[in-house]
């Protein structure tokens, strides 16, 4: 009984498998479609006519007929003659350009590189450099040799001599006042008692302000959850504020448009003021150029201050040989070079000595000593 049931079950399962395979085969069979489904039509293409591609006549048909071979060959030759042959370019890469060394008459020709060079420099090739433009020494109108005043001569007039003496005295007094001002001690400043009192008052004020701020600060409340109506109210308020701001901006713009004439007059006034300022600046610059220039001395711009060279009235004898000399020619030339910006006095520097590190010499006998 068991065998029969087993065989029946096997037959039943086999029949089910065969039926499933048949169903799957029928589902995967090729289906017949019309031409519209099999081919895609290019509707978006251009309607312009395209040139017909000419094929080789020997490939037009698969069958070859020997009686028509001559006509086919003639047709092939005709097509080839119609098509223009592509020009063959000869590569000149790597080949040096040959130059004719001798003319037709037998004279030597000048090479191309020699023609490119300047005629005054040929045949040598020299790279020319632009000449250095000398920078003007100074913008100030400084003379190389300044002529002394009439009152500084060995036999001057009385009035001219007095004027020069007054100038020298005023310059000396100014120099002394400046020196005293530089040497004067600094102001002692505020007393210690006043500093203590002011600091105590400031501390009291800070304490009062801190206590007042602490009292004014309200107790922070926890944020409550907003309802829908509250959120809607806030949104309406924001929209209203935005609308009001736009109105203000439009009103401001209209006001500016109405005040165009006043703005134009203000612009004209400002332009006039700026023009006056520029004119004043140019005048001041011109005036400054007439004054004595500042010179770089020890890294700072300063004026060359020298005492006015004038002899006292009791020293004047009227004889140039008996007169004592004042100043020196070397100082005069040095000051002239400084004022004309020909030389510059640098900062004072100490003699720098090379830093050396002391390294004790290693002795091998120290390695064995205990």
C-alpha positions in Angstrom: 0.0 0.0 0.0 2.8 2.3 0.9 4.5 1.8 -2.5 1.4 2.6 -4.4 0.8 5.8 -2.5 4.4 6.8 -3.1 4.2 6.2 -6.8 0.9 8.1 -7.0 2.4 11.1 -5.2 5.5 11.1 -7.6 3.2 10.9 -10.7 1.1 13.8 -9.3 4.1 16.0 -8.6 5.6 15.3 -12.0 2.3 16.2 -13.7 2.2 19.5 -11.9 5.8 20.3 -12.8 5.1 19.6 -16.5 2.0 21.7 -16.5 4.0 24.6 -14.9 6.7 24.3 -17.6 4.1 24.3 -20.4 2.5 27.5 -19.0 5.8 29.3 -18.7 6.8 28.3 -22.2 3.5 29.7 -23.6 4.0 32.9 -21.7 7.5 33.5 -23.1 6.5 32.8 -26.7 7.3 35.4 -29.3 4.4 37.7 -30.0 3.6 39.2 -33.4 3.6 43.0 -33.5 2.8 45.4 -36.2 5.5 47.6 -38.0 4.6 50.6 -35.9 5.6 48.8 -32.7 8.8 47.3 -34.2 10.2 50.6 -35.7 10.6 54.0 -34.2 9.8 56.9 -36.5 11.9 60.1 -36.1 9.3 62.8 -36.1 11.6 65.4 -34.6 14.2 65.3 -37.4 14.8 67.9 -40.0 12.9 67.7 -43.4 15.8 68.9 -45.4 17.1 66.7 -48.2 20.4 64.9 -47.7 22.9 64.1 -50.3 22.8 60.5 -51.6 25.8 58.5 -50.6 27.4 57.1 -53.8 28.5 53.5 -53.4 31.2 51.6 -55.3 29.5 50.2 -58.4 31.1 46.8 -57.8 29.2 46.5 -54.5 25.8 47.5 -56.0 24.8 43.9 -56.6 26.1 40.7 -55.2 26.1 39.0 -58.6 29.1 39.5 -60.8 28.6 39.5 -64.6 31.8 39.4 -66.7 30.2 41.0 -69.7 29.4 44.1 -67.6 32.8 44.3 -65.9 34.3 46.8 -68.4 31.3 49.2 -67.9 31.6 49.0 -64.1 35.4 49.8 -64.2 34.7 52.8 -66.4 32.1 54.0 -64.0 34.5 53.6 -61.1 37.2 55.7 -62.9 34.6 58.4 -63.7 33.6 58.7 -60.0 37.2 58.9 -58.9 38.0 61.7 -61.3 35.1 63.7 -60.0 36.3 63.5 -56.4 39.2 66.0 -55.8 42.3 64.5 -54.3 43.3 65.7 -50.8 46.5 67.7 -50.8 49.5 65.9 -49.2 51.3 68.1 -46.7 55.0 67.6 -46.4 56.1 67.7 -42.8 59.0 70.2 -42.2 59.4 69.2 -38.6 63.0 68.6 -37.6 64.5 69.9 -40.9 66.6 73.1 -40.6 65.7 76.0 -42.8 68.4 76.4 -45.5 69.5 79.9 -46.4 71.1 80.9 -49.6 74.7 81.9 -48.8 75.5 83.2 -52.3 73.6 85.6 -54.6 72.9 84.9 -58.3 75.7 87.3 -59.1 78.1 85.4 -56.8 78.0 87.9 -53.9 77.6 86.8 -50.3 74.1 87.4 -48.8 73.4 88.8 -45.3 71.7 86.3 -43.0 68.2 86.9 -41.6 69.3 87.3 -38.0 71.7 90.1 -38.9 68.8 92.0 -40.5 66.8 91.9 -37.3 69.7 93.4 -35.3 70.2 97.2 -35.1 72.5 98.4 -37.9 74.9 100.1 -35.4 75.3 97.0 -33.4 75.5 94.3 -36.1 76.9 91.7 -36.4 77.2 91.5 -32.6 74.0 90.8 -30.6 73.8 93.2 -27.6 70.7 93.5 -25.3 70.1 97.2 -24.7 69.0 98.4 -21.3 66.9 101.5 -20.7 68.9 104.3 -19.2 68.3 105.0 -15.5 66.3 108.2 -15.1 67.9 110.2 -12.3 65.4 111.1 -9.5 65.2 114.8 -8.7 67.3 115.6 -5.6 64.6 117.7 -3.9 61.4 119.5 -4.8 62.5 122.5 -2.7 64.1 125.4 -4.6 67.5 125.1 -2.9 70.5 126.7 -4.4 73.9 124.9 -4.5 75.7 128.0 -3.2 73.8 130.4 -0.9 75.0 134.0 -1.0 75.4 135.6 2.4 73.4 138.7 3.4 74.9 142.2 3.1 75.2 142.5 6.9 77.5 139.4 7.1 80.4 141.0 5.1 83.7 142.2 6.6 82.7 145.9 6.1 78.9 146.0 6.3 76.4 148.8 6.4 75.1 149.7 9.9 71.4 149.0 9.3 72.1 145.7 7.5 74.5 144.6 10.2 71.8 145.4 12.9 69.2 143.3 11.0 71.5 140.3 10.8 72.4 140.7 14.5 68.7 140.8 15.5 68.0 137.7 13.5 70.9 135.8 15.0 69.8 136.9 18.6 66.2 135.8 18.0 67.4 132.4 16.6 69.6 131.9 19.7 66.8 132.7 22.1 64.4 130.4 20.4 67.0 127.6 20.5 67.6 128.2 24.3 63.8 128.2 25.0 63.4 124.9 23.1 66.3 123.3 25.0 64.9 124.4 28.4 61.5 123.0 27.5 63.1 119.7 26.5 65.2 119.5 29.8 62.3 120.6 32.0 61.1 117.9 34.4 57.8 116.2 33.7 54.7 117.3 35.7 54.3 115.3 38.9 50.7 114.6 38.1 47.8 113.9 40.4 48.4 113.5 44.2 48.1 110.2 45.9 45.3 111.4 48.2 43.2 112.6 45.2 43.7 109.2 43.6 42.5 107.4 46.8 39.4 109.6 47.1 38.5 109.2 43.5 38.9 105.4 43.6 36.7 105.2 46.7 34.0 107.3 45.1 34.1 105.1 41.9 33.8 101.9 44.0 30.7 103.3 45.8 29.1 104.3 42.5 29.8 100.9 41.0 28.2 99.2 44.1 25.1 101.5 43.8 24.7 100.8 40.1 25.1 97.1 40.6 22.4 97.0 43.4 20.1 99.2 41.2 20.5 96.8 38.3 19.8 93.8 40.5 16.6 95.4 41.8 15.4 96.5 38.3 15.9 93.0 36.8 12.5 91.2 36.9 12.3 87.5 37.7 12.6 85.5 34.5 9.3 83.7 33.8 9.3 80.3 32.1 8.0 80.5 28.5 4.4 79.3 28.1 3.3 77.3 25.2 1.6 79.6 22.6 -1.9 78.7 21.4 -3.0 78.9 17.7 -4.7 82.2 18.3 -1.5 83.7 19.9 0.6 82.6 16.9 -2.0 84.1 14.5 -1.9 87.3 16.4 1.9 87.5 16.3 1.9 86.8 12.5 -0.7 89.6 11.9 1.4 92.0 14.0 4.6 91.1 12.0 2.7 91.7 8.7 1.4 95.0 9.9 4.9 96.1 11.0 6.3 95.1 7.6 3.5 97.1 5.8 4.2 100.2 8.0 8.0 100.0 7.3 7.3 99.9 3.5 5.0 102.9 3.9 7.8 104.8 5.7 10.3 103.9 3.1 8.0 105.1 0.3 7.3 108.3 2.2 11.0 108.9 2.6 11.7 108.3 -1.1 8.9 110.8 -2.1 10.4 113.3 0.3 13.8 112.9 -1.2 12.3 113.3 -4.7 10.6 116.5 -3.6 13.9 117.9 -2.2 15.9 117.3 -5.4 16.7 121.0 -5.8 17.9 121.4 -2.2 20.1 118.3 -2.6 21.5 119.7 -5.9 22.4 123.0 -4.2 24.1 121.1 -1.4 26.1 119.1 -3.9 27.2 122.2 -5.6 28.2 123.8 -2.3 30.2 120.7 -1.3 31.9 120.7 -4.7 32.8 124.4 -4.3 34.2 123.7 -0.8 36.3 120.8 -2.1 37.6 122.9 -4.9 38.6 125.6 -2.5 40.3 123.0 -0.3 42.4 121.7 -3.2 43.4 125.2 -4.2 44.5 125.9 -0.6 46.5 122.7 -0.5 48.3 123.5 -3.7 49.1 127.0 -2.4 50.4 125.7 0.9 52.5 123.1 -0.9 54.0 125.8 -3.1 54.7 128.0 0.0 56.3 125.0 1.8 58.6 124.5 -1.1 59.9 128.0 -0.7 60.7 127.3 3.0 63.8 125.4 4.2 63.4 121.7 3.6 63.3 118.9 6.2 66.2 116.5 6.1 66.5 112.9 7.2 68.9 112.9 10.2 69.2 109.7 12.2 66.0 108.2 10.7 63.9 111.3 11.4 62.9 114.3 9.3 64.4 117.5 10.8 65.5 120.9 9.7 69.2 121.8 9.5 69.5 124.4 12.2 72.8 126.4 12.2 73.5 129.7 14.0 73.6 132.8 11.8 77.3 133.7 11.1 77.8 137.3 12.0 80.6 139.2 13.8 80.0 141.5 16.8 80.3 145.3 16.2 83.4 145.5 18.4 85.2 142.8 16.3 84.7 144.7 13.0 87.8 146.5 12.0 87.2 147.1 8.3 90.2 145.0 7.3 89.6 141.5 6.0 93.0 140.2 7.2 92.4 141.3 10.8 88.9 139.8 10.9 88.4 136.5 12.7 86.8 133.8 10.5 83.3 132.5 11.3 82.1 129.1 10.5 83.8 126.7 8.0 83.6 126.0 4.3 83.3 122.2 5.0 80.2 122.6 7.2 78.7 124.9 4.6 79.1 122.4 1.8 77.9 119.6 4.0 74.7 121.5 4.9 74.1 122.3 1.2 74.4 118.6 0.3 72.0 117.7 3.0 69.4 120.3 2.0 69.6 119.2 -1.6 69.0 115.6 -0.6 72.3 114.5 -2.0 73.4 112.7 1.2 71.6 111.2 4.2 72.8 110.9 7.8 72.0 107.4 9.0 71.3 106.2 12.5 74.1 105.7 15.0 75.0 102.0 15.3 77.3 100.3 17.7 80.1 98.1 16.6 78.5 94.7 16.4 80.7 91.8 17.5 80.1 88.3 16.4 78.3 86.2 19.0 80.5 83.2 19.9 79.6 80.2 22.0 82.1 78.7 24.4 82.4 74.9 24.0 84.8 73.1 26.3 87.3 70.9 24.5 86.7 67.2 25.1 89.5 65.3 26.7 89.7 61.5 26.5 91.6 61.1 29.7 88.5 62.4 31.6 86.6 59.3 30.4 88.9 57.0 32.4 89.2 59.0 35.5 87.2 57.8 38.5 
